[in-house]
Amino acid sequence: MAGSDKNDSKDMIARTVVRNITDLARLAGVSPGTVSRALAGKTLVNARTREKIEALAREHGFRPNQMASGLRRQKTGVIGVVIPLGHDTRQQISDSFFMTLLGHLADELTLHGYDLMLRRVVPDEDADWLDRFIGSGMIDGVIVIGQSDQFERIEDVAEGYRAMVVWGNHQEGQRHCVVGTDNRLGGRLAAERLIAAGATRLAFLGDTGPIEFAARFAGAQDVAARMGLAPVLPLVTHLSPDRASEEIAGHFERHGRGIDGIFAATDTLAALCLTELRACGLRVPEDVRIIGFDDLPVARHTVPPLTTVRQDIAAGAHSLVDLLLRRLAGEQTESLVMPPELVTRQTA
C-alpha cells in the first residue's frame, strides 16, 4: 500500500504542467527566487537543492529563462503595474499619491504605444503575487509601485527577471532596479524646517514599517539627535481613510500639547491632521507646525496651505517607463535616486 502511495505521488508530479518558475518552485518546495538562482548556477543555493531543482527542470522540459524568452517572442503591448499592500491592507488605490503617479504612468506608456494593466494585491493572501503576474504571459514587463513589506519577494524575482522597475527606496547592494526619492534626506529637510520654525518636540505621523516611511522617519531622527532634541515621537497611523482620522484623533487625545512639530509621512495624512488639529482647538502654525511629504495638489489647497517635501512624481513616472523600456531592450540599468525639495508654505 505504501509503495502504491509513493507511485501515485510520482505520477502526480509527472503530470504537473510546468509553465514557469513559480510552478517549478511549488514542485521543489522552495521559493521562485531559489529556483531562479539554482538554474542560473548561483553558489548561494546548496548543492543538494540545486540538483533537485535541475532534475525537476529536466524532467518537465523546463529551460532556464524559458518564461522570459517566451515573453520576448510574444509581445503583448501591455505593461503591468502592480501595487502591493502588505503593510496596510485597507489602503485604497484611490489614494491621491497612487492616482497622481498612475496618471503620469498612463501618459508615458501611451506615448510609447503600451497599454497598462493594473493590479492591487494583498501579499498575505497571495504569496506568489509577483511571480504569478510576470509569468501570466499577459504583460511584457512590470512596474511595482512601492516596496511595502515585500522587499525580499521583489529581490528574489529580480534575480531571474529583468523586465521590472520599482518605485521605492534604494538600498546599497539591492538587485532590483528602483526609481524614487532620497527619503532619508527628505526627512532631514522636514525636521530642519520644523525646528527653524520654532518646534522643539517633534512627532512623525505615519507607519514607520514600510521602507520609504522608515527612511523618512530615520532622517528626522538624524536631525533631532544632531540638534540635541528628544527623539522624534512615532505616531503610528495607517493610510486607509477609514482608520487614519480616528487614529490621529487618538494621538492628540493622548499627547495633546506635548507636540509642537509634526512631520507627516504623506500630504494626505498631513491634510487629515490639519482637520483634527482644528477640532482640538490648536492653531497652525502658532501652536503646532506641520510638514507633509509628496507635494500633491491637495497641499496647495489646505487651510493653511501645506509646507511639504516635494518628490517629482512626473519625472519619476517618466524614469520608471524609460528604464523599463531600456531593460526590455536588453540594457543593464542602474537605479535612480531623485533629490527631494522643501516647499515652504504656511504650516511651517
C-alpha positions as CSV (number, residue, x, y, z in Angstrom):
1,M,0.0,0.0,0.0
2,A,2.8,2.4,0.9
3,G,4.5,1.7,-2.4
4,S,1.3,2.4,-4.2
5,D,1.1,5.9,-2.5
6,K,4.6,6.6,-3.4
7,N,4.0,5.7,-7.0
8,D,0.8,7.8,-7.1
9,S,2.8,10.8,-5.8
10,K,5.4,10.3,-8.5
11,D,2.7,10.1,-11.2
12,M,1.1,13.3,-9.9
13,I,4.4,15.2,-10.1
14,A,4.9,13.8,-13.6
15,R,1.5,15.0,-14.7
16,T,2.1,18.5,-13.4
17,V,2.5,21.1,-16.1
18,V,5.5,23.4,-15.5
19,R,4.9,26.7,-17.3
20,N,7.1,29.0,-15.3
21,I,9.5,29.4,-12.4
22,T,6.6,29.5,-9.9
23,D,5.3,26.1,-11.0
24,L,8.7,24.6,-10.7
25,A,9.2,26.2,-7.3
26,R,6.0,24.5,-6.0
27,L,7.2,21.1,-7.1
28,A,10.6,21.6,-5.5
29,G,9.1,23.1,-2.3
30,V,11.3,26.2,-2.5
31,S,10.8,29.9,-3.4
32,P,10.8,31.1,-7.0
33,G,13.9,33.1,-6.2
34,T,15.7,29.9,-5.2
35,V,14.7,28.2,-8.4
36,S,16.0,31.2,-10.4
37,R,19.3,31.2,-8.6
38,A,19.7,27.4,-8.9
39,L,19.0,27.4,-12.7
40,A,21.5,30.3,-13.1
41,G,24.1,28.2,-11.3
42,K,24.4,30.5,-8.3
43,T,26.5,29.2,-5.4
44,L,24.1,30.7,-2.9
45,V,21.9,27.6,-3.4
46,N,23.3,24.5,-1.7
47,A,24.3,21.6,-4.0
48,R,21.5,19.2,-3.0
49,T,18.7,21.7,-3.5
50,R,20.3,22.8,-6.9
51,E,20.5,19.2,-8.1
52,K,16.9,18.6,-7.1
53,I,15.7,21.6,-9.0
54,E,17.8,20.8,-12.0
55,A,16.4,17.3,-12.1
56,L,12.8,18.5,-11.9
57,A,13.5,21.1,-14.7
58,R,14.9,18.3,-16.9
59,E,12.0,16.0,-16.1
60,H,9.5,18.6,-17.1
61,G,11.4,20.1,-20.1
62,F,11.8,23.4,-18.4
63,R,14.7,25.5,-19.6
64,P,16.2,28.5,-17.7
65,N,14.8,31.8,-18.9
66,Q,12.0,29.9,-20.7
67,M,9.5,32.4,-19.4
68,A,11.5,35.4,-20.4
69,S,12.2,34.1,-23.9
70,G,8.5,33.3,-24.3
71,L,7.6,36.9,-23.5
72,R,10.2,38.2,-25.9
73,R,8.7,36.1,-28.7
74,Q,5.1,37.1,-28.0
75,K,4.9,40.8,-27.3
76,T,1.6,41.8,-25.7
77,G,1.9,45.6,-25.9
78,V,0.9,45.7,-22.2
79,I,2.9,46.8,-19.2
80,G,1.7,45.5,-15.8
81,V,1.6,48.0,-12.9
82,V,1.2,46.3,-9.5
83,I,0.6,47.9,-6.1
84,P,1.5,45.6,-3.2
85,L,-0.3,46.5,0.1
86,G,1.3,44.1,2.6
87,H,1.8,46.9,5.2
88,D,-1.8,48.4,5.1
89,T,-4.3,46.0,3.5
90,R,-7.1,48.5,3.7
91,Q,-5.3,51.3,1.8
92,Q,-7.1,52.2,-1.5
93,I,-5.8,52.8,-5.0
94,S,-7.9,56.0,-4.9
95,D,-5.2,57.4,-2.5
96,S,-4.1,60.7,-4.0
97,F,-0.4,59.6,-4.4
98,F,-1.4,56.4,-6.3
99,M,-3.8,58.3,-8.6
100,T,-1.2,61.0,-9.3
101,L,1.6,58.5,-10.2
102,L,-0.8,56.3,-12.2
103,G,-1.9,59.2,-14.2
104,H,1.6,60.1,-15.2
105,L,2.5,56.4,-15.9
106,A,-0.5,56.0,-18.2
107,D,0.5,59.1,-20.1
108,E,4.1,57.9,-20.5
109,L,3.1,54.3,-21.5
110,T,0.6,55.6,-24.1
111,L,3.2,57.8,-25.6
112,H,5.3,54.7,-26.2
113,G,2.4,52.6,-27.6
114,Y,1.8,50.5,-24.5
115,D,-1.4,49.7,-22.6
116,L,-1.4,49.5,-18.8
117,M,-2.7,46.6,-16.7
118,L,-3.3,47.5,-13.1
119,R,-3.3,45.1,-10.1
120,R,-3.7,45.8,-6.4
121,V,-2.5,42.8,-4.3
122,V,-2.5,41.9,-0.7
123,P,0.6,39.7,-0.4
124,D,-0.6,37.8,2.7
125,E,-3.4,36.4,0.6
126,D,-1.2,35.6,-2.5
127,A,2.4,34.8,-1.6
128,D,3.3,34.4,-5.3
129,W,1.6,37.6,-6.4
130,L,4.6,38.9,-8.4
131,D,5.7,35.6,-9.9
132,R,2.2,34.9,-11.0
133,F,1.8,38.3,-12.7
134,I,5.1,38.2,-14.6
135,G,4.5,34.5,-15.6
136,S,1.0,35.1,-16.8
137,G,2.0,35.8,-20.4
138,M,-0.3,38.9,-20.4
139,I,2.4,41.5,-19.9
140,D,5.8,42.5,-21.5
141,G,7.2,43.9,-18.2
142,V,6.1,45.2,-14.8
143,I,6.3,48.3,-12.7
144,V,5.9,47.8,-9.0
145,I,4.6,50.8,-7.1
146,G,6.0,50.7,-3.6
147,Q,8.1,48.0,-1.8
148,S,5.6,47.8,1.1
149,D,6.9,44.9,3.3
150,Q,7.8,42.9,0.2
151,F,11.5,43.9,-0.3
152,E,12.7,40.3,-0.2
153,R,10.0,39.0,-2.5
154,I,10.9,41.6,-5.1
155,E,14.6,40.8,-4.6
156,D,14.0,37.1,-5.3
157,V,12.1,37.8,-8.5
158,A,14.7,40.4,-9.7
159,E,17.4,37.6,-9.7
160,G,15.8,35.9,-12.7
161,Y,13.5,38.6,-14.3
162,R,15.0,41.7,-15.8
163,A,11.9,43.4,-17.2
164,M,10.9,45.1,-13.8
165,V,11.4,48.5,-12.3
166,V,10.2,49.5,-8.9
167,W,9.1,52.8,-7.3
168,G,10.6,52.9,-3.9
169,N,13.6,53.4,-1.6
170,H,17.1,52.4,-2.7
171,Q,19.4,50.4,-0.5
172,E,23.1,49.7,-1.3
173,G,23.6,46.3,-2.9
174,Q,20.0,45.6,-3.8
175,R,19.3,43.7,-7.0
176,H,16.1,45.3,-8.2
177,C,16.1,48.5,-10.2
178,V,14.4,51.3,-8.4
179,V,13.3,54.9,-9.1
180,G,12.5,57.0,-6.1
181,T,13.3,60.0,-3.9
182,D,16.1,60.2,-1.3
183,N,13.6,59.7,1.6
184,R,16.1,60.0,4.4
185,L,17.3,63.4,3.1
186,G,13.6,64.4,2.8
187,G,13.1,63.5,6.4
188,R,16.1,65.7,7.4
189,L,14.7,68.6,5.4
190,A,11.4,68.3,7.1
191,A,12.8,68.2,10.6
192,E,15.2,71.0,10.0
193,R,12.4,73.2,8.8
194,L,10.2,72.4,11.8
195,I,13.0,73.3,14.1
196,A,13.8,76.5,12.3
197,A,10.1,77.4,12.6
198,G,10.4,77.0,16.4
199,A,9.4,73.4,17.1
200,T,11.3,71.5,19.7
201,R,9.0,68.5,20.4
202,L,8.8,66.6,17.1
203,A,6.5,63.7,16.1
204,F,6.3,61.6,13.0
205,L,2.8,60.8,11.7
206,G,2.6,57.6,9.8
207,D,3.7,53.9,9.8
208,T,7.4,53.5,10.3
209,G,7.4,50.0,9.0
210,P,7.3,50.4,5.2
211,I,10.8,51.1,3.8
212,E,10.1,54.5,2.3
213,F,8.4,55.8,5.5
214,A,11.1,54.2,7.7
215,A,13.8,56.2,5.8
216,R,11.8,59.5,6.2
217,F,11.4,58.8,10.0
218,A,15.2,58.0,10.2
219,G,16.1,61.3,8.5
220,A,14.0,63.3,11.0
221,Q,15.7,61.3,13.9
222,D,19.1,62.2,12.5
223,V,18.3,65.9,12.8
224,A,16.7,65.7,16.3
225,A,19.8,63.8,17.6
226,R,22.2,66.3,15.9
227,M,20.3,69.3,17.5
228,G,20.2,67.7,20.9
229,L,16.4,67.3,21.0
230,A,14.3,64.4,22.3
231,P,13.8,61.6,19.8
232,V,11.1,62.1,17.3
233,L,7.9,60.5,18.6
234,P,6.4,57.9,16.2
235,L,2.6,58.3,15.9
236,V,1.8,55.1,14.0
237,T,-1.1,55.9,11.6
238,H,-2.5,53.9,8.7
239,L,-3.2,55.3,5.3
240,S,-6.6,53.7,4.9
241,P,-9.1,56.5,5.2
242,D,-11.5,54.5,7.4
243,R,-8.7,54.4,10.1
244,A,-6.5,57.4,9.7
245,S,-8.7,60.1,11.1
246,E,-9.7,58.1,14.2
247,E,-6.1,57.2,14.9
248,I,-4.9,60.8,14.5
249,A,-7.6,62.0,16.9
250,G,-6.4,59.3,19.4
251,H,-2.9,60.6,19.1
252,F,-3.9,64.1,20.0
253,E,-6.0,62.9,22.9
254,R,-3.0,61.1,24.4
255,H,-0.3,63.5,23.6
256,G,-2.2,66.8,23.5
257,R,0.0,69.9,23.7
258,G,3.2,67.8,24.2
259,I,3.9,68.1,20.5
260,D,4.7,71.3,18.6
261,G,6.1,70.0,15.3
262,I,4.6,67.2,13.2
263,F,6.2,65.6,10.2
264,A,3.5,63.6,8.3
265,A,4.6,60.7,6.1
266,T,2.3,61.9,3.3
267,D,0.4,65.0,2.3
268,T,-2.8,63.0,2.7
269,L,-2.0,62.4,6.4
270,A,-1.0,66.0,6.9
271,A,-4.3,67.2,5.5
272,L,-6.3,64.9,7.8
273,C,-4.0,66.1,10.7
274,L,-4.9,69.7,10.0
275,T,-8.6,68.9,10.4
276,E,-8.0,67.1,13.7
277,L,-5.8,70.0,15.0
278,R,-8.6,72.5,14.3
279,A,-11.1,70.1,16.1
280,C,-8.7,70.2,19.2
281,G,-8.5,74.0,19.1
282,L,-4.8,74.0,18.2
283,R,-3.6,76.7,15.7
284,V,-1.3,76.0,12.8
285,P,1.5,77.2,12.8
286,E,1.2,79.1,16.1
287,D,0.7,76.1,18.3
288,V,1.8,73.2,16.0
289,R,3.9,73.3,12.9
290,I,3.2,70.6,10.3
291,I,5.0,69.4,7.2
292,G,3.9,66.8,4.7
293,F,5.6,64.7,2.0
294,D,4.9,64.4,-1.8
295,D,3.7,67.9,-2.8
296,L,0.4,66.5,-4.1
297,P,-2.2,69.0,-5.5
298,V,-4.0,68.9,-2.2
299,A,-1.0,70.5,-0.4
300,R,-1.7,73.9,-2.1
301,H,-5.4,73.9,-1.1
302,T,-5.4,73.0,2.6
303,V,-6.1,75.7,5.1
304,P,-3.5,77.0,5.7
305,P,-1.5,75.8,2.6
306,L,0.8,72.9,3.5
307,T,4.6,73.1,3.8
308,T,5.8,69.8,2.3
309,V,8.8,67.9,0.9
310,R,8.4,67.5,-2.8
311,Q,9.2,64.4,-4.8
312,D,9.0,64.9,-8.5
313,I,6.3,62.3,-9.3
314,A,6.0,63.3,-13.0
315,A,9.8,62.9,-13.5
316,G,9.7,59.6,-11.6
317,A,7.0,58.2,-13.8
318,H,9.0,59.2,-16.9
319,S,12.1,57.5,-15.5
320,L,10.2,54.3,-14.5
321,V,8.9,53.9,-18.1
322,D,12.3,54.8,-19.6
323,L,14.3,52.4,-17.5
324,L,11.8,49.6,-18.1
325,L,11.8,50.0,-21.9
326,R,15.6,50.0,-21.8
327,R,15.6,46.8,-19.8
328,L,13.2,45.3,-22.2
329,A,15.7,46.1,-25.0
330,G,18.4,44.2,-23.1
331,E,20.2,47.1,-21.4
332,Q,21.6,47.0,-17.9
333,T,20.3,49.9,-15.9
334,E,21.1,51.5,-12.6
335,S,18.6,52.7,-10.0
336,L,17.7,56.4,-10.0
337,V,17.5,58.3,-6.7
338,M,16.0,61.8,-7.1
339,P,16.7,64.7,-4.7
340,P,13.8,65.9,-2.6
341,E,12.9,69.6,-2.4
342,L,11.4,71.5,0.6
343,V,8.4,73.6,-0.5
344,T,7.7,76.2,2.2
345,R,4.1,77.4,2.6
346,Q,2.2,78.5,5.7
347,T,2.1,75.4,8.0
348,A,5.7,75.6,9.0
